């Protein structure tokens, strides 16, 4: 029984470590990457499912940029931004060439993203 308790403690530490690493990675993102993550959350909440299509996220992202008075980058630049977030393991994207129909998921919980965005955007 003690051995099982130790395994749980180790796996719990791994989960906490992964969460804090993900939060730190999000805090270190560029402003546009953070806005993209915010757009991903918006699409998730609107659809009620934790998966989005790039095209939907891009539309919300463009609106967020306009709302904040920022230049809205062209679709190809934002697609590249999504690829970068996938390469850093913040997002999970489909294999293959990125397109408007690429499916996107978070590689951490929505709560972790919300926390990291609040912390980094208020600093």
Buried (B, 14 or more C-beta within 10 A) or exposed (E): EEEEEEEEEEEEEEEEEBBEEBBEBBBEBEEBBBBBBBBBBBBBEEEEEBEBBBBBBBBBBBEBBEEEEEEBBEBEEBBEBBBBBBEBEBBBBBEEEBEEEBEBBBBBEBEBBBBBBEEBEEE
